[in-house]
Amino acid sequence: MDKILVRGLKIFAYHGVNEEEKVDGQNFIFDIDAFVDISVPCESDDVADTVSYAKIIKETTRIFTSQKDDLLERAAQRVADGLFESFDKIQSLRILLKKPEAPIKADFEYVGVEINRNRGK
């Protein structure tokens, strides 16, 4: 299936198990694959026939910053649920949520979670 991609979406938010994460906040990075049949917009050249990546970014930011979660797993699931609710053309999602500033005493690029979800499942 075709995909609409968002890579490296940086969002500042207040998620984490540690209290300082909920107070001070930190950057998170999303990579999103939205699986959508784009055969119609390929022919029509009309943005109304597709899922706008600008709207995916706006909705992801709104959902992700609307509350504070302890776990990245929950935050990623909330984003998936919200994107399915907002965009009926999305059939499945792959969301990679990275936490590059996790308060861990180690040298790492990021920690994170990846979820793969299908509409209605």
Secondary structure, DSSP 8 states (H G I E B T S, - for coil): --EEEEEEEEEEE--SSSHHHHHH-EEEEEEEEEE---HHHHHH--GGGS--HHHHHHHHHHHHTSS--S-HHHHHHHHHHHHHHH-TT--EEEEEEEETT-S-SS--S-EEEEEEEETT-
